[in-house]
Amino acid sequence: MYAGLQLSPKVQVVVPMEQVVEEITLSRRQICPIPGVPEAILGVVNIAGKLLWVIDLADFLTEVLGLMRRSPSHSDELTLVVIRKDPTPETDPEKEESTVTPFACVVCDRLVTLTLNSTQVTPIPDPWRALLRPLFSGLIWISPPRDAAPRRFPVGLLQVSALFEALSRHSTPTAGEFR
């Protein structure tokens, strides 16, 4: 099972469902901005007594992949999907819980659940491989809704651990490392 995340009207990715914690809606005013971090990192929010980083993942991927930046959404109401680095830990009191804090990414549409098998995942084509391979393990081809154009389009299978690594490499003199 995979979660389809519509990050912007033109950017969609899929992640393994076991790495999705929850979907939440909140006001932009609830996010506390952090000075000195990349623009794609909107800030932190207090959820159940824990600080959670909020990221405009479409903007972050655009920056990391060196693509043209898009205009940020100024909508006050945000839908966020909380993602963790590791799959759900087994309920074993002996096992240590992951020390990596999950983060919330802004999505422009509700979470969609997809069932995929390995035959539906295709390798990243050569012209795109150098650009996409560090963050994506492959592509799946999605058919648009019936009322849309008939062409299928590729969607990247995001490697969540690689995304956490890319985020941790973003550091600034004023804010330190993203962790």
Phi, psi and chi 1 to 4 in degrees:
 res  aa     phi    psi   chi1   chi2   chi3   chi4
   1 MET       -  139.8  -64.5  -76.9  -73.4      -
   2 TYR  -131.3  154.3  -70.4   84.3      -      -
   3 ALA  -104.1  126.1      -      -      -      -
   4 GLY   -90.5  121.5      -      -      -      -
   5 LEU  -111.8  114.2  -53.4  177.5      -      -
   6 GLN   -86.9  100.3 -172.9   75.5   40.3      -
   7 LEU   -81.2  -29.9  -57.2  177.4      -      -
   8 SER  -157.4  174.5   74.4      -      -      -
   9 PRO   -56.6  -27.1  -28.7   36.7      -      -
  10 LYS  -114.0    0.7  -66.9 -175.7  177.7 -177.2
  11 VAL  -122.9  119.6  179.1      -      -      -
  12 GLN  -134.7  140.5 -175.8  173.4   -9.4      -
  13 VAL  -135.1  164.4  -62.1      -      -      -
  14 VAL  -123.5  145.7  -66.8      -      -      -
  15 VAL  -134.0  153.6  -62.3      -      -      -
  16 PRO   -59.0  133.2  -24.5   34.9      -      -
  17 MET   -58.4  -31.6 -164.9   65.0 -177.2      -
  18 GLU   -68.4  -10.6   64.4  -94.8   10.0      -
  19 GLN   -98.4   -0.9  -68.3 -179.1  -75.0      -
  20 VAL   -93.6  125.2  173.2      -      -      -
  21 VAL   -87.5  -52.9  177.4      -      -      -
  22 GLU  -167.9  169.5   64.6 -177.8  -40.0      -
  23 GLU  -115.8  132.0 -178.8  178.8  -39.5      -
  24 ILE  -133.9  157.5   55.5  177.9      -      -
  25 THR  -121.5  134.4  -57.5      -      -      -
  26 LEU  -150.6  169.7   54.4   80.6      -      -
  27 SER   -86.3  145.4  163.9      -      -      -
  28 ARG   -57.0  -30.8 -170.6  176.1  -73.3  -85.5
  29 ARG   -66.8  -18.1  -69.0 -176.6  -58.3  -90.7
  30 GLN   -78.3  -13.7  -68.8  174.7  -87.3      -
  31 ILE   -87.7  127.1  -59.0  170.3      -      -
  32 CYS   -92.7  112.6  178.3      -      -      -
  33 PRO   -66.7  149.7    0.2    4.8      -      -
  34 ILE  -115.7  119.0  -54.0  -67.6      -      -
  35 PRO   -65.3  145.0   -6.8   13.9      -      -
  36 GLY    84.3    3.6      -      -      -      -
  37 VAL   -99.1  160.6  -63.2      -      -      -
  38 PRO   -56.0  150.4  -23.9   32.9      -      -
  39 GLU   -56.5  -31.1  -75.3 -178.6   46.6      -
  40 ALA   -67.7  -20.8      -      -      -      -
  41 ILE   -91.3  105.4  -60.1  172.3      -      -
  42 LEU   -73.2  -25.3  -57.2  179.2      -      -
  43 GLY   141.3 -153.5      -      -      -      -
  44 VAL  -126.3  157.5  -66.4      -      -      -
  45 VAL  -137.5  146.3   64.4      -      -      -
  46 ASN   -89.6  114.3 -177.0  -19.6      -      -
  47 ILE  -120.2  113.8  -58.1  -69.8      -      -
  48 ALA    53.0   41.7      -      -      -      -
  49 GLY    82.0    3.0      -      -      -      -
  50 LYS  -120.3  140.9  -67.5 -175.8  179.3 -178.0
  51 LEU   -80.2  135.0  -69.6 -179.0      -      -
  52 LEU  -127.3  125.1 -176.1   65.2      -      -
  53 TRP   -68.2  140.1  -72.9   94.3      -      -
  54 VAL  -115.7  126.0  177.9      -      -      -
  55 ILE  -127.1  136.1  -64.1  155.9      -      -
  56 ASP   -85.5   91.4 -176.5  -28.6      -      -
  57 LEU   -63.6  -34.6 -170.4   52.7      -      -
  58 ALA   -62.1  -42.4      -      -      -      -
  59 ASP   -67.1  -42.0 -159.1   21.6      -      -
  60 PHE   -62.8  -46.4 -179.6   78.1      -      -
  61 LEU   -63.7  -38.6  -70.0  173.0      -      -
  62 THR   -59.6  -43.7  -61.6      -      -      -
  63 GLU   -66.7  -47.4 -178.9 -179.1  -40.5      -
  64 VAL   -64.6  -38.3  167.2      -      -      -
  65 LEU   -84.6   -3.6  -61.1  175.0      -      -
  66 GLY    70.7   31.7      -      -      -      -
  67 LEU   -95.1  173.1  -56.7  173.0      -      -
  68 MET   -68.7  132.7 -169.9  169.9   87.4      -
  69 ARG   -69.8  148.5  -66.4 -175.3   67.9   96.1
  70 ARG  -103.6  168.5   63.7 -174.3 -179.0   85.4
  71 SER   -79.0  127.5  -59.2      -      -      -
  72 PRO   -69.1  150.3   21.7  -27.7      -      -
  73 SER   -77.0  137.5  166.5      -      -      -
  74 HIS  -108.1   17.0  -65.9  -69.4      -      -
  75 SER   -60.0  139.0  170.8      -      -      -
  76 ASP   -77.3  -33.6 -173.5   49.2      -      -
  77 GLU   -93.0  124.0 -177.5  109.9  -24.5      -
  78 LEU  -117.1  140.2  -62.0  174.7      -      -
  79 THR  -101.9  127.1  -59.0      -      -      -
  80 LEU  -120.9  144.5  -53.8  174.2      -      -
  81 VAL  -116.4  124.2  172.9      -      -      -
  82 VAL   -88.2  127.5  179.9      -      -      -
  83 ILE  -122.2  137.4  -61.5  174.3      -      -
  84 ARG  -109.3  156.9   76.5  172.9  115.1 -119.2
  85 LYS   -70.1  -46.3 -177.9  175.8 -178.8  179.1
  86 ASP  -101.8  149.4  -57.8  -48.4      -      -
  87 PRO   -57.3  163.6  -21.2   30.4      -      -
  88 THR   -49.9  122.7  -51.2      -      -      -
  89 PRO   -68.1  144.9   18.5  -22.5      -      -
  90 GLU   -65.8  152.2  -63.4  171.0   19.3      -
  91 THR   -79.5   74.7   52.7      -      -      -
  92 ASP  -124.1  113.0 -177.7   -6.7      -      -
  93 PRO   -60.8  -21.6    8.5  -11.5      -      -
  94 GLU   -73.6  -28.9  -58.7  -82.9  -33.4      -
  95 LYS   -77.8  140.9  -74.4 -165.4  174.1 -174.4
  96 GLU   -81.4  136.7 -152.5  174.2  -67.5      -
  97 GLU   -72.3  149.6 -151.5  173.7  -57.0      -
  98 SER   -58.3  136.9  174.9      -      -      -
  99 THR   -87.9   -5.1   57.3      -      -      -
 100 VAL   -84.7  121.3  178.2      -      -      -
 101 THR   -70.6  134.1  -55.3      -      -      -
 102 PRO   -67.0  167.3    9.7  -10.1      -      -
 103 PHE  -131.1  163.1   68.2   86.8      -      -
 104 ALA  -110.5  131.5      -      -      -      -
 105 CYS  -111.6  142.8   64.0      -      -      -
 106 VAL   -74.8  131.7  176.8      -      -      -
 107 VAL  -121.7  153.5  -64.1      -      -      -
 108 CYS   -98.6   -1.8   71.2      -      -      -
 109 ASP  -147.1  164.8 -154.2   -7.1      -      -
 110 ARG   -62.8  156.0  -50.0  -78.5  -57.1  169.9
 111 LEU   -62.5  135.5 -173.3   65.6      -      -
 112 VAL  -117.6  133.2  176.4      -      -      -
 113 THR   -97.4  130.8  -55.7      -      -      -
 114 LEU  -123.2  142.6  -55.3  166.8      -      -
 115 THR  -106.4  119.7  -57.0      -      -      -
 116 LEU  -125.9  153.6  -56.8  172.8      -      -
 117 ASN  -122.0  169.2   62.9   45.2      -      -
 118 SER   -61.0  -24.6   59.6      -      -      -
 119 THR   -72.2  -18.1   62.5      -      -      -
 120 GLN   -86.2  -13.1  -67.8  172.0  -72.4      -
 121 VAL   -92.2  124.1  178.0      -      -      -
 122 THR  -109.9  150.7   61.2      -      -      -
 123 PRO   -63.6  157.0  -14.1   24.2      -      -
 124 ILE   -72.4  128.2  -62.9  169.9      -      -
 125 PRO   -61.3  151.3  -17.8   27.4      -      -
 126 ASP   -47.7  -48.2  -79.4  -24.6      -      -
 127 PRO   -61.8  -25.7  -12.0   18.5      -      -
 128 TRP   -99.7  -13.8  -61.3  -11.7      -      -
 129 ARG   -55.7  -48.9 -171.3  169.2  -71.8  138.8
 130 ALA   -61.0  -35.4      -      -      -      -
 131 LEU   -77.7  -46.2  178.6   66.7      -      -
 132 LEU   -94.1  -26.3  -60.9  178.4      -      -
 133 ARG   -56.5  -35.1 -173.2   65.0 -176.4  144.9
 134 PRO   -61.9  -27.1  -23.9   33.2      -      -
 135 LEU  -113.0  -18.7  -69.4  173.1      -      -
 136 PHE  -122.8  138.6  -64.2   91.1      -      -
 137 SER   -92.8  -10.8   59.0      -      -      -
 138 GLY   172.0 -174.2      -      -      -      -
 139 LEU  -124.6  149.2  -60.9  173.8      -      -
 140 ILE  -120.5  154.0   61.6  164.8      -      -
 141 TRP  -108.1  122.9  -68.9   84.1      -      -
 142 ILE  -106.4  137.0  -57.6  -77.2      -      -
 143 SER   -87.6  135.4  -63.8      -      -      -
 144 PRO   -70.1  166.4   23.9  -29.6      -      -
 145 PRO   -57.2  158.0  -16.9   24.4      -      -
 146 ARG   -59.0  -31.9  -68.9 -180.0 -170.1 -163.4
 147 ASP   -83.3   -0.3   58.2  -14.8      -      -
 148 ALA   -99.3 -178.1      -      -      -      -
 149 ALA   -59.1  149.2      -      -      -      -
 150 PRO   -76.0   -6.1   26.2  -31.7      -      -
 151 ARG   -79.0  139.1  -64.7 -174.4   54.2  173.4
 152 ARG   -77.1  157.5  -64.6 -177.1  -31.2  144.1
 153 PHE  -136.6  151.1   57.7   94.7      -      -
 154 PRO   -81.1  144.7   28.3  -32.1      -      -
 155 VAL  -130.6  132.3  174.8      -      -      -
 156 GLY   -77.9  138.7      -      -      -      -
 157 LEU   -89.9   99.5 -178.4   55.1      -      -
 158 LEU   -72.3  131.4 -172.4   63.4      -      -
 159 GLN   -87.2  105.1  -65.5 -176.7   72.6      -
 160 VAL   -61.0  -39.8  175.9      -      -      -
 161 SER   -63.7  -37.7   58.7      -      -      -
 162 ALA   -67.5  -34.5      -      -      -      -
 163 LEU   -65.3  -43.8  175.2   61.7      -      -
 164 PHE   -61.2  -39.7  -88.8   83.5      -      -
 165 GLU   -62.8  -44.4  -78.4 -179.4   39.7      -
 166 ALA   -62.4  -40.4      -      -      -      -
 167 LEU   -66.0  -38.3  -75.8  165.6      -      -
 168 SER   -69.9  -21.8   70.4      -      -      -
 169 ARG   -77.3  -14.5  -74.2 -167.9  -60.6  -92.0
 170 HIS   -80.3  105.6  -87.1   74.4      -      -
 171 SER  -130.7  155.1   61.9      -      -      -
 172 THR  -134.9  158.8   63.4      -      -      -
 173 PRO   -62.4  -30.3  -15.2   22.3      -      -
 174 THR   -90.7  -29.8   57.0      -      -      -
 175 ALA  -110.4  -10.4      -      -      -      -
 176 GLY    74.0 -160.1      -      -      -      -
 177 GLU   -84.6  149.3  -71.1 -174.8   26.3      -
 178 PHE   -78.5  120.2  172.5   88.4      -      -
 179 ARG  -142.9      -  -68.6 -129.8 -173.0 -109.5
